């Protein structure tokens, strides 16, 4: 079951359309699909990351609106992806500068490739009903994202597992005191995909009432008015926008090219920050060789920019799952 639908919001005048998509579906021919979709995306000059695995498809891709929508229609021509849906947003420039279509064991890595099915996932909750659910006594609200994401925003009162990567969630869930006495569990993540697996995992552990935010934080921020929102801060996204706020407006953060953490203006003023090399968080563990390599990368990127080209080192905000 896919949970998001195409945006019905009024189209902004920007040139680049961005589509965030995922669908769990049995794709045993995933290696063939990788080659097919890589060629089809390239001929349409699309950018971004598309992951294909035997369990489904996941990605964020961008391009000229008519070309991107033509590619999405192509995906839907596969009967297994016929009800594929996506979330749309807009940018004045391409949020990623290259295309990567990859074969993976899982489209989101939790170490449980066969756990998701329509019968195993939790109950979807529409954004309009989310506030009422998470303010209900006895409901434990869990942020399924990782520490670098929760650091810049989250729902009021949510429990932060403090995970460095999604693979850490199962061990946290098995031991979490916050879940033991909860009458129900409500969880959320960026676009919804991690909650598919996390909710199925909690149900396998014996939690009967498990809910998750339909369309994730991105759909909530897109559709819910800021005046009544229970979201605080910004939402990390895996492209060069780095973060978005209500209405999916870019959040104004930048990215540390050393550790890929989101940075505020204050972070960039820290004495340990060197653009493209390290920030205060990763500087102590950065070796001199790493510093030299990253500095050289920045020089090459600057040279490429003067020639009107894109350096291959410049890509989306890739982090651990």
C-alpha positions in Angstrom: 0.0 0.0 0.0 1.4 3.3 -1.0 0.5 6.2 1.3 1.2 9.4 -0.6 -0.6 11.0 -3.5 0.5 13.5 -6.0 0.5 17.1 -4.7 -2.6 19.1 -5.6 -0.9 22.3 -4.5 -0.7 25.2 -6.9 2.4 24.9 -9.0 5.1 27.4 -8.2 6.9 29.1 -11.0 10.2 27.4 -10.4 11.8 25.3 -13.1 12.8 22.1 -11.4 10.3 19.6 -10.2 11.3 17.2 -7.4 9.5 13.9 -6.8 10.0 11.9 -3.6 8.7 8.4 -4.0 8.7 4.8 -2.7 6.7 1.6 -3.0 7.1 -1.8 -1.5 6.5 -4.4 -4.2 8.0 -7.7 -5.2 10.6 -7.0 -7.9 12.6 -10.1 -8.4 13.9 -8.6 -11.7 15.5 -5.7 -9.8 18.9 -5.9 -11.6 17.2 -5.6 -15.0 15.1 -2.7 -13.8 18.2 -0.8 -12.6 19.6 -0.8 -16.1 16.3 0.1 -17.8 15.4 2.9 -15.4 19.0 4.3 -15.4 18.9 4.6 -19.2 15.3 6.1 -19.2 16.2 8.6 -16.5 19.4 9.6 -18.2 17.8 10.3 -21.6 15.4 12.6 -19.8 18.2 14.4 -18.1 16.9 13.6 -14.6 19.0 14.0 -11.4 18.9 12.4 -8.0 18.9 8.9 -6.5 16.7 5.9 -7.3 17.1 2.7 -5.3 15.7 -0.6 -6.6 15.6 -3.8 -4.6 13.7 -7.1 -4.7 11.4 -5.5 -2.0 10.5 -2.3 -4.0 11.6 1.1 -5.2 12.6 4.3 -3.4 14.1 7.6 -4.4 14.1 11.4 -4.8 14.5 12.5 -8.4 14.2 15.9 -10.1 14.2 17.4 -13.6 12.1 19.4 -16.0 8.5 18.9 -15.1 7.3 17.3 -18.4 10.3 15.0 -18.5 10.1 13.9 -14.9 6.3 13.3 -15.1 6.9 11.3 -18.3 9.4 9.1 -16.4 7.0 8.6 -13.5 4.3 7.5 -16.0 6.8 5.0 -17.3 7.3 3.6 -13.8 3.6 3.2 -13.5 3.3 1.2 -16.7 4.8 -1.7 -14.7 1.7 -3.4 -13.2 3.6 -3.9 -9.9 4.1 -0.1 -9.7 0.7 0.9 -11.1 -0.4 2.7 -8.0 3.0 4.3 -7.3 2.5 7.8 -5.8 4.9 10.6 -4.9 5.3 13.9 -3.2 6.1 16.9 -5.3 8.1 20.1 -4.5 9.8 22.7 -6.5 13.3 24.3 -6.6 14.8 27.2 -8.6 17.9 25.0 -9.4 18.4 21.3 -9.5 18.7 20.1 -5.9 21.1 17.3 -7.0 23.7 17.4 -9.8 24.0 13.8 -10.9 21.9 10.7 -11.4 22.4 7.5 -9.5 20.2 4.4 -10.0 21.4 1.6 -7.7 20.6 -2.0 -7.0 20.2 -2.6 -3.2 19.2 -5.5 -0.9 16.6 -3.2 0.8 15.2 0.1 -0.3 15.6 1.3 3.3 18.2 -0.6 5.3 17.0 -2.1 8.5 18.3 -5.6 8.1 14.8 -7.0 7.6 14.2 -7.3 3.8 11.0 -9.4 4.0 9.1 -7.9 6.9 6.8 -5.4 5.0 3.4 -6.5 3.6 0.0 -4.9 3.6 -0.9 -7.2 6.5 2.1 -6.4 8.7 2.4 -2.6 8.6 0.8 -0.3 11.1 -2.3 1.9 10.6 -1.9 5.0 8.5 -2.9 8.3 10.0 -3.7 11.3 7.7 -1.9 14.5 8.6 -5.2 16.2 9.4 -5.7 13.6 12.2 -2.1 13.4 13.5 -2.3 16.2 16.1 -5.3 14.6 17.8 -3.5 11.2 17.9 -0.2 12.4 19.3 -1.8 14.5 22.1 -3.9 11.5 23.3 -2.9 10.2 26.7 -1.2 6.9 26.7 0.2 7.3 23.1 4.0 7.0 22.8 5.2 9.2 19.9 8.4 7.9 18.3 10.7 9.7 15.9 12.0 7.0 13.7 14.7 9.2 12.1 18.4 9.4 13.0 20.2 11.7 15.4 21.4 14.2 12.7 17.8 14.6 11.6 16.1 14.9 15.0 18.7 17.5 16.0 17.1 20.1 13.8 13.4 19.4 14.3 10.6 17.1 15.5 7.1 16.9 16.8 6.4 18.3 20.3 6.8 15.6 22.9 8.2 13.0 20.6 10.7 10.4 21.9 14.0 10.4 20.2 15.7 7.0 20.0 19.1 8.6 19.4 19.9 6.2 16.6 22.9 6.9 14.3 21.3 4.8 11.5 18.1 3.0 10.8 19.6 -0.4 11.4 19.9 0.6 15.1 16.1 0.9 15.5 15.3 -2.8 16.1 17.7 -3.1 19.0 16.4 0.2 20.5 12.7 -1.0 20.1 13.4 -4.3 21.8 14.7 -2.6 24.9 12.9 0.8 25.0 11.2 1.5 28.3 9.0 4.1 26.6 7.2 1.3 24.7 6.5 -1.1 27.5 3.6 0.8 29.1 2.3 2.5 26.1 -1.4 1.9 25.2 -0.5 2.7 21.5 2.5 3.8 19.5 2.5 6.6 16.9 5.6 7.0 14.8 6.8 9.3 12.1 9.7 9.7 9.6 10.6 12.0 6.7 8.5 10.6 3.9 6.9 7.5 5.4 9.1 4.7 4.2 11.0 4.0 7.4 7.8 3.8 9.3 6.6 1.0 7.0 9.4 -1.2 8.3 9.5 0.1 11.8 5.7 -0.3 12.3 5.9 -3.9 11.0 8.8 -4.6 13.3 6.9 -3.3 16.4 3.9 -5.4 15.4 6.1 -8.4 15.2 7.3 -7.6 18.7 3.7 -7.8 19.9 2.6 -4.2 19.9 -1.0 -4.3 18.7 -1.9 -0.6 18.2 0.8 0.9 16.0 0.1 4.0 13.9 2.3 6.0 11.5 2.0 9.4 9.8 0.7 9.0 6.3 3.2 10.6 3.9 5.6 11.4 6.7 6.7 14.8 7.9 7.0 16.1 4.4 3.2 15.6 3.7 2.4 17.1 7.1 4.5 20.2 6.5 3.0 20.5 3.0 -0.6 20.3 4.1 -1.0 21.4 7.7 -1.2 25.2 8.5 1.8 26.5 10.5 -0.6 28.1 12.9 -1.9 24.7 14.2 1.2 22.7 13.6 2.8 20.7 16.4 6.1 20.5 14.4 9.0 22.4 15.8 12.1 23.3 13.7 13.0 22.0 10.3 12.9 18.7 8.5 16.2 17.2 7.1 15.9 16.2 3.4 18.4 14.1 1.4 19.3 16.6 -1.3 21.0 19.9 -1.6 18.1 21.8 0.0 19.3 20.2 3.3 16.1 21.0 5.2 12.6 22.3 4.6 9.9 23.9 6.8 6.2 24.5 6.5 5.0 24.6 2.9 8.2 22.7 2.1 10.0 26.0 1.9 13.8 25.5 2.0 15.0 25.9 5.6 18.2 27.8 5.0 20.6 25.3 6.4 23.8 24.1 4.8 25.7 20.8 4.8 29.0 19.9 6.3 30.9 18.2 3.4 32.9 16.2 5.9 30.3 14.5 8.0 27.1 15.5 6.1 25.5 17.0 9.2 23.1 20.0 8.7 24.6 23.3 9.8 23.0 26.5 11.0 24.6 29.9 10.5 25.9 29.7 14.0 27.5 26.4 13.3 29.3 27.9 10.3 30.7 30.6 12.5 32.4 28.1 14.9 36.2 28.3 14.8 36.5 24.6 13.9 34.3 25.0 10.8 36.1 25.0 7.5 33.9 25.0 4.4 34.0 21.7 2.6 36.4 20.2 5.1 35.0 19.8 8.7 32.6 21.3 11.2 32.8 21.4 15.0 31.1 18.0 15.3 33.6 16.1 13.0 36.7 18.2 13.2 38.2 16.4 16.2 38.1 13.0 14.4 39.2 14.4 11.0 42.8 13.4 10.1 45.2 15.7 8.3 45.0 13.4 5.2 41.2 13.8 5.2 41.5 17.5 5.6 43.8 17.8 2.6 41.7 15.5 0.5 38.5 17.5 1.2 40.3 20.8 0.6 41.5 19.5 -2.7 37.9 18.5 -3.6 36.7 22.0 -2.8 39.4 23.4 -5.1 38.4 21.1 -7.9 34.7 22.0 -7.4 35.5 25.7 -7.6 37.5 25.1 -10.8 34.7 23.1 -12.4 32.3 25.9 -11.5 34.4 28.5 -13.3 34.2 26.3 -16.4 30.5 26.0 -16.1 30.6 22.3 -15.3 29.6 20.2 -12.3 32.2 18.4 -10.2 31.3 14.7 -9.5 32.0 15.2 -5.8 28.9 17.5 -5.5 25.9 15.4 -4.9 22.9 15.0 -2.6 23.0 15.0 1.1 23.7 11.3 1.4 23.8 9.9 4.9 23.4 6.5 6.5 20.0 5.0 6.3 
